[in-house]
């Protein structure tokens, strides 16, 4: 049997393969050729600003990675309820979620500090806190559980609606059943205001209002409009009692599987979108309140001072939970 000679070119190539350590440039080249297809779920309706900012983020990430990271957005909890998506993002059964800090605080307790009543002066104060060292500290707590905060996006200050009567002072809430998110700070806040705080999933909120299971709820004006709460609520009170941020999470293992340059695009673009999202929400709110009135709701301005006074015990209680230093640092941020 004749021995076949190896051509000089083939021999050189074989020698190169043998010389390469396992996982060297050929493996990296294959990795860099991979297209990452990611699903991002959120609770907002298709016409909510959550969808607008998510689509903008997906577009920029696609452009900045040369089409190597493609994000598809899923509104209206179509991928699952918020708690399910957050848990799934931590363990890796879900890719990304645009959620609320209230839901996230069920897993990462410290995030609940953001929801303390009347903690933030305005949206500028919020951005300085969440885009600074305090936001980084909270993000580090989240990462310990298996997810990475892409950015602290916007939901906004929350206001009370109900079907019974105008609410202009805390006493008007006595005995009313008010839906709150699945977060302990919300429950404590509305109990302090005299209401019967009732945690209900957002996807079940409209029907609960319609059936009279609860009397009211609290949300920013965008949700009042896009979820059509005006159909089942008569009164809105501009209390601005709690700020709710919308952290965007990605599974840590998924992010770390991407080339470093893609990871940087994901993180840098996420932080960029945070400020844009806040500006988007603020720009929309004036016209949203006008639309709410035109759709038949009575909108009441309120003196916040009595509400602040009534909720001081909540702040006092959670100083022991979240730490005096953290809360004082947030208040002192300029």
N, C-alpha and C positions, 0 to 999 in steps of 0.2 A: 504494500500500500504506500503510495507516494505521500511524503510530507508536503503540506501546502505552506507556501511561504506567506508571511504576513507583510503587507505593503508597508513601506516606511511611514506613510501618513496615518494608517490605522494603528501602527505600533506607537506612534507619538501620542495619538488620542488615548489609547489604552493606558499608556504611561501617565498621562495627565489625570485620568480618572482614578488610577491607583494612588497617585500622589495627593489627591484632594482629601482632606479630612472629612469625616462624615458630617453632613449638615453645613458644608461650606457653600461656596457661591452658587453652585447649581441648584441646591435646595432653596437658597435665598431668591434666586431668579424665579423659580417656580412659585414661591410664595408671593413675590411681587407681581406676578401675573394673575394672581387670584382676584376675582371680583367678589366683594363682600356685599351680599344682599341682606339688608337689615329691615326688620319690621318695628315700627314705632307706633304704639297705641296711646290714645288719650281719651278723655271723657267728653270733650267739647263736641258740639254738633258740627256738621260740615261747614257752616257759615260762621262759626265762632273764631275768635282770634287765635285760639290754640292751633287750629288747622292752618291758618294763614302763616303763622310764624314757623310751624313745623315744615310746611312746604318750602318756605324760603330757606330754612336750614338745610333741608335735603338737597335743594338746588345748588346751594353754595358748596356743600360737601362733594357733590357729584363733580362740579366744575373744578374744584381745587385738588381733587384726587385723580383727575383725568378719567373720570367714569369708573374708577375702581371701587368706590364705596357708594352703593345705591340704597337709599332709604325710602321705604314706602310707608306712608302714614295711614293710620286707621282711626278715624274719629268715632265718637258715640259709643265708646266702650265695646267696639265690635270685636276686639281681640279678647275681651274678658273684663270683669270688674276690676276697679283700681287696686284693691288689696291683692287680688290674684296676680295682676301684672307686676306689681311691686315685688311680691314674693318670688314670682317667676324670674324677674330680672336678677335678683340676688342669687338664685340657685342655678340659673342658666337655661331655664325652660322658656324664657322670653328674652328678646334682644334688648329692646329699649322701651321706656315708658316716660311720658310727660305726665307727672302726677301732682299731688299736693303735699305740702309739708305735713299736713294733718294726718294723711294716710301714712306717710313715711315715718312719722313719729311713733307709730305702733311697733316698728322694728328698731328704729334708732331714736331712743327717747329724747336725746338732747335737741333734736330738730324741732321738737314741740315748743321750744323757747320762742320761735318766730311768731307763734300764735297767741302769745300773751296779750290780753286786752289793752288797747291804747298804748302799746309799747313804742310804736313808730310815729314820728311827727308827721311825715309825709313820704311820698315816693322817692324823693332825693335821699332822705335818711335811709330808706330801705336799701337803695342801691349801694350806698357807701358801706353799709354793714355787710351785705351779702357778697359784694364784689371785693371785699377786703379780707383782712386776717380772720375775722369771725366766720365769714362764709367758708374760708379755707379750713378752719378748725372743724366745722360741721361736716364738710365734705370728707375730711379724713375719717370721721366717725362712720360715715356711710361706707367708705371704701373697706373698712375693717369687716364689713358684713358681706362683701362680695360684689359691690356695684360701684361705679364711678359716677360722680356728678358732672355731667357735661356743662351744666349751667343752671343758675337759679333764675328761672324765667318768671314771668309775671302772671298773677291772677288778679290781685288788687284788694282794695279795702272792701269790707263786706257790710251790707245793709240789710235791715230786717223788713220782710213783707209778711202780711197776714190777711186773713179774710174777715176778721172780727171788728177791729176798731183802729183808729189812728194811734200810733205809739210815739209819744213825744217825751215821755219820762219813764224811768224804770218801773214804776208802779203799774203802768199800762200792760206790762208783760205778765203780771201775776196770774198764774194758773193757765196761761196759754201753752199749748203743746207746739214747741218749735223744733223743727228738724235741724240737727247739726251733723257735721261730718263725723267720721269714725276717729275722733281724736279726743283724748281726755281733757285737754285745756278748754275745748269748746263746751263740753258738758259742764265743767266747773263754772265757766263764765256765765252761762245762761241760768244755771241754778242760782248763782249769786244775784242775778237780775230778777229772780222770782219766777222764771218760766219753768215749764216741764220740758227739760232738754231730752230730745229723742233722736238717737243716732239712727239714720236710715241711709242706705246706699243711694248714691246720686241717681242711678238708673231707675230707682223706684220712687223718686221724690214726686214727680208730677202726679202719678196715680194716687199717692198718699194724700196729696193736697186735694185732688179732685174728689176723693172718697170721704174726705173729712177725718181721716185717721189722725192728721195733725192740722193745726190751725195756721201755721206759718213756717217760714224758712228764712235763711239769711245767705246772701250771695252778692257778688258784684253785679252791676246792671247788665253786663253782657249776658250772663246766664238768665237773668230775668226775661230778657228779650228772646234769646235763641232757644230757650227751653219753653217759652210761651207761658211762663208762670202768671202773666197778666190775665190769662184766661180763667184762672182759679184763685186769684188773689186780688184784693181790692186796694189795700193800703201798703205804701212803701215809706220807710223812714230812713233818712240818710244818717245813720248812726256811725258808720265807719269804725265799728267797734274792734274789729280784728283784721289784721293784714294776713293774706294767704299768698305764699309764694308757690311757684310751680317748678320744682326741681325736675330736671331731665336726667334720667339714669340710664346707663348702659351696663350690661353685664361685664364685670372686670375681666374675666377670662377671654371674652370675645374681643374686647378692646385690645388686650395685650397680645392677641394672636395676629393683629394687624401690624404691618411694617410701621416703624417709628414715625415716619413722615405722615402716614395716614392718621395715626393717633393724635399727632400734633394738630392736624387740620380739624379733627373732630372736636378737640378740646378748645382750641382757639376760636373756632367758629361758634361753638356753643356759648362761650363767654361774650362774644360779639353780639349774638342774638339776644342776650339778656337785656342789655340796654335798649336795643331796638324794640323789644317786646314791651318794655315799660312805656316807651314813647308812643307806641301804637295804641296801647290801652288808654293812656291819658288823652290822646287825640280823639278817641272814639267816645269817651264817656259823656261829654256834654250833650252830644246829639242823642245818645242812648237814653238819657233821662228825659229828654224832650219826647222821644218816641214812646216811652213808657207812659207818660202823661196822656199823649194823644190816643193811646190804646185803652184809656179809661181808668188807669190807676191814679189814686190820690197820693202825691208825693209830698212828704212832710220834712221840713228842716227841723233839726233838734238842737237843743243845748246839750252838748256832750258832757258838761261838767258833772251832772248827777250820775251819769252812766260810769264815768271814770271813778267817781267816789264809791259807787256800789260794787265795782269790781276790784277795788284795792285788796280785799282779802285773797283774791286769786293770785295776784302778784306776790303777796306775802307768803302764801303757801308754796309757790313754785320757786321762790328764792332758795329754799332748802333743797328742792328737786334738781334744779338746773345749775345752781351755784350763784352766790351773790356777785362774784366777780364777773361772770358772763353777762348777767342782766345789767349790771351797772356799766359794763363796757359798751353794751348796745345803746343804753340811754345816753351815755357821754359822747358817742360818736358824732362828730360834726362834719 
